[in-house]
C-alpha cells in the first residue's frame, strides 16, 4: 500500500511559525514520525509540501495511479481549496484530513473546512503527532474495506 502525505501552505515553516498554536516540531520532524509509523504499518508514504494549490493539485494528478489514499493538511486551503479537493475526490481514493491545531478553537465556529465532508478520517487538535494518528486510521480504513 502506498499513501501520500500532502502539506498545504505555510507548513514548511512549522517550528518557527506561531509555536503557541502549532508547536515546536518542524516539517522534517513530522516526516520522520510519519515514516516511522509507515514502516511499522508496512506501508510506503510519499511526502509533498507546497504553498501553492496548483502545485498540490498537479502532484495529485501526476501520481494518483500510484496511490491508495491521502493524508492531507490543507492548512490555509481548508476553506477554499476546491481545485485540490476536486483532484483528490476524482481519484476515488480515501482521504484523511489532519489539522495540527483545533482550528475551530482558534478561528471560530463559523469557519468552514470544505475537505471535511470528503474525509474518511478527520483529525484536528492532536498536534504534530496527528499526522501519524491519521495515517494509522486511514490504513485501517483501507484494510477494512471489502
Helices and strands as residue ranges (DSSP letters): E 2-7, G 11-13, H 19-22, H 27-41, E 44-49, H 53-63, G 64-66, E 69-73, G 75-77, H 82-91, E 94-99, H 103-107, G 116-118, E 121-124, G 127-129, H 130-144
